[in-house]
Amino acid sequence: MITLYHCANARSFRVLWMLEELGAPYRLEMLPFPPRVLHREYLKINPQGTVPLLVDGETRMTESAAICQYLASVNAPTSLNVEREEAGYGDYLNWLHFGEASLTFPQTLVLRYTLLEPEDRRQPQAAEDYAQFFFVRLRALERLLEAQDFACAGRFTTADISIGYALLLARVLGHQERFGPAVQQYWKRLSSRAGFERAMAVQDAEAARQGIQQLPTPGTGLGRRP
């Protein structure tokens, strides 16, 4: 059975959401964020100290977009996957990785340099610069969604899960006021899906059971060596 190591509202939520959309069996290991600081035993399992970590037999993966692509592929045929023969295949790959590289990465730097680092290591100007980076990239998504309901292939796919997590993180950071009308409607479509709601319910229930807070712990110092 698949094991997913996960923190509340971290990139690993992409994988949890993907598993719920697929209806695939899995075991969830919930950790406080950041686990490399707050749950150091995890470093014995994943020396990077990051989430997600997906273990599927001999397969171990740590990149959330790649894990979602892997799950779509190994569970094919599924509407979440876009096959190479389909006209939207290139768009699928592009938006799948756009969700991480262009929309999520800059926000993680905002999170780090406004909250996670101790106050003497925070960088307000860098955080603002990367917030602007995110807002500019969000315009490309707005233009796309003015013409269609989902990222590609005329349906909800794994690419939408990748992008949807970036929008979830934006809401955690209080950036939702910068969503244009098309992105706002897109977020409503994504967050009302049964798979999203199940993933959020599983996350919330496990966090409550373990007494793990939903938001990152301020000042934990990601700049420290493990």
C-alpha positions in Angstrom: 0.0 0.0 0.0 1.1 3.6 -0.7 2.4 5.6 2.3 2.2 9.4 2.2 4.1 11.6 4.6 2.2 14.8 4.8 2.0 18.2 6.6 -1.1 20.3 6.8 -1.5 22.5 3.7 2.0 21.7 2.5 2.9 20.6 -1.1 2.0 17.1 0.0 -1.6 18.2 -0.1 -1.4 17.8 -3.8 -0.7 14.1 -3.4 -3.4 13.6 -0.8 -5.9 15.2 -3.1 -4.7 13.1 -6.0 -5.1 9.9 -4.0 -8.6 10.9 -3.0 -9.6 11.7 -6.6 -8.3 8.3 -7.7 -9.9 6.4 -4.8 -6.5 4.7 -4.3 -5.8 3.0 -0.9 -3.1 4.7 1.1 -1.7 5.1 4.6 -1.2 8.7 5.8 1.6 9.7 8.1 0.9 13.3 9.4 3.8 15.4 10.6 4.2 18.9 12.1 5.6 21.5 9.7 8.5 21.9 9.2 9.3 18.2 10.0 13.1 18.6 9.7 12.9 20.9 12.7 9.9 19.7 14.7 10.1 16.0 14.0 13.7 15.1 13.6 13.2 11.4 13.6 11.7 11.9 10.1 15.3 12.6 8.8 16.0 8.9 9.2 13.2 8.2 6.7 13.8 11.1 4.4 17.2 12.8 4.9 15.9 15.9 3.0 13.4 16.4 5.8 10.7 17.6 3.3 7.2 16.6 2.4 5.8 14.9 0.5 7.5 11.6 0.7 5.6 8.9 -1.2 6.6 5.3 -0.7 5.0 2.8 -3.1 6.8 -0.5 -2.9 10.4 0.2 -4.0 9.4 3.6 -5.4 10.3 6.6 -3.2 9.4 10.1 -4.5 9.7 13.6 -3.0 8.5 16.0 -5.7 4.8 16.7 -5.5 4.1 17.4 -9.1 6.1 14.4 -10.2 4.3 12.2 -7.7 0.9 13.4 -9.1 2.1 12.7 -12.7 3.3 9.2 -11.5 0.0 8.4 -9.9 -1.9 9.5 -13.0 0.3 7.3 -15.2 0.3 4.2 -13.1 -3.5 4.4 -12.6 -4.2 5.0 -16.3 -6.7 4.9 -17.9 -8.1 7.8 -15.8 -9.5 11.1 -16.8 -6.9 12.8 -14.6 -4.2 11.7 -17.0 -3.7 13.2 -20.5 -2.3 10.7 -22.9 0.5 11.4 -25.3 -1.9 10.9 -28.2 -4.3 13.6 -27.0 -4.1 17.1 -28.5 -3.8 18.6 -25.0 -0.8 16.6 -23.9 1.8 19.4 -24.2 -0.5 21.8 -22.4 -1.1 19.2 -19.7 2.6 18.9 -18.9 3.2 22.6 -19.1 0.4 23.5 -16.7 1.2 20.6 -14.4 4.7 22.0 -13.8 3.6 25.6 -14.0 1.6 25.0 -10.8 4.8 24.2 -9.0 7.6 26.1 -10.6 5.8 29.4 -11.4 3.0 29.5 -8.8 4.1 27.6 -5.7 7.9 28.1 -5.5 7.7 31.9 -5.2 5.1 31.6 -2.5 7.3 29.3 -0.4 9.9 32.0 -0.3 7.3 34.5 0.9 6.3 32.0 3.6 9.9 31.4 4.6 11.0 35.0 4.8 7.9 36.5 6.4 7.1 33.7 8.9 9.2 30.6 9.2 12.6 32.2 9.7 13.4 33.8 13.1 12.9 37.6 13.0 16.6 38.4 12.5 16.7 36.3 9.4 13.5 37.6 7.7 13.8 39.4 4.4 10.7 41.6 3.8 12.0 43.0 0.5 12.8 39.5 -0.9 9.3 38.3 0.3 7.6 41.2 -1.5 9.6 40.6 -4.7 8.6 37.0 -4.8 5.0 37.9 -4.0 5.0 40.1 -7.1 6.5 37.2 -9.1 3.5 35.1 -8.1 1.0 37.8 -8.9 2.5 38.3 -12.4 2.4 34.6 -13.1 -1.2 34.5 -11.9 -2.2 36.8 -14.7 -1.4 34.1 -17.2 -3.7 31.7 -15.4 -6.5 34.4 -15.4 -6.2 34.8 -19.2 -6.4 31.0 -19.7 -9.4 30.6 -17.5 -11.3 33.4 -19.2 -11.6 31.1 -22.1 -12.0 27.7 -20.5 -13.0 26.0 -17.2 -9.9 23.9 -16.6 -6.2 24.0 -17.5 -6.2 21.7 -20.4 -7.9 18.9 -22.4 -11.4 20.2 -21.7 -11.7 18.5 -18.3 -10.3 18.4 -14.8 -6.9 16.8 -14.8 -3.8 16.4 -12.6 -2.7 19.7 -13.9 -5.6 21.3 -12.1 -4.5 19.6 -8.8 -1.1 21.1 -9.2 -2.4 24.6 -9.9 -5.1 24.2 -7.3 -2.6 23.6 -4.5 -0.8 26.8 -5.4 -4.1 28.6 -5.0 -4.7 26.9 -1.6 -1.3 28.2 -0.5 -2.1 31.7 -1.7 -5.2 31.6 0.5 -3.1 30.5 3.4 -0.8 33.5 2.8 -3.8 35.9 2.4 -3.2 36.5 -1.3 -6.7 35.5 -2.5 -7.7 39.1 -2.9 -5.4 39.2 -5.9 -7.3 36.5 -7.7 -9.1 37.7 -10.8 -12.7 36.8 -11.5 -11.9 33.8 -13.6 -9.4 32.4 -11.0 -11.9 33.0 -8.3 -14.5 30.9 -10.1 -11.9 28.2 -10.9 -11.0 28.0 -7.2 -14.7 27.5 -6.4 -14.9 24.7 -9.0 -11.8 23.0 -7.6 -12.5 23.3 -3.9 -16.1 22.1 -4.3 -14.9 18.8 -5.8 -15.6 15.7 -3.6 -12.0 14.6 -3.9 -10.7 18.0 -2.5 -13.3 17.9 0.3 -12.3 14.4 1.3 -8.6 15.2 1.3 -9.2 18.3 3.4 -11.4 16.3 5.8 -8.8 13.6 6.2 -6.1 16.2 6.8 -8.1 18.1 9.4 -9.2 15.0 11.2 -5.7 13.6 11.5 -4.2 16.9 12.5 -6.9 17.2 15.2 -6.2 13.7 16.4 -2.5 14.3 16.8 -2.9 17.9 18.0 -0.9 19.3 15.1 -1.6 22.9 14.2 -2.8 23.6 10.7 -0.5 26.6 10.1 3.3 26.6 10.0 5.1 27.3 13.3 6.7 30.8 13.2 10.4 31.2 13.7 11.4 27.6 13.3 14.4 28.5 11.2 14.5 26.6 8.0 18.0 28.1 7.4 19.4 25.8 10.1 21.3 22.7 9.1 19.4 19.4 9.8 
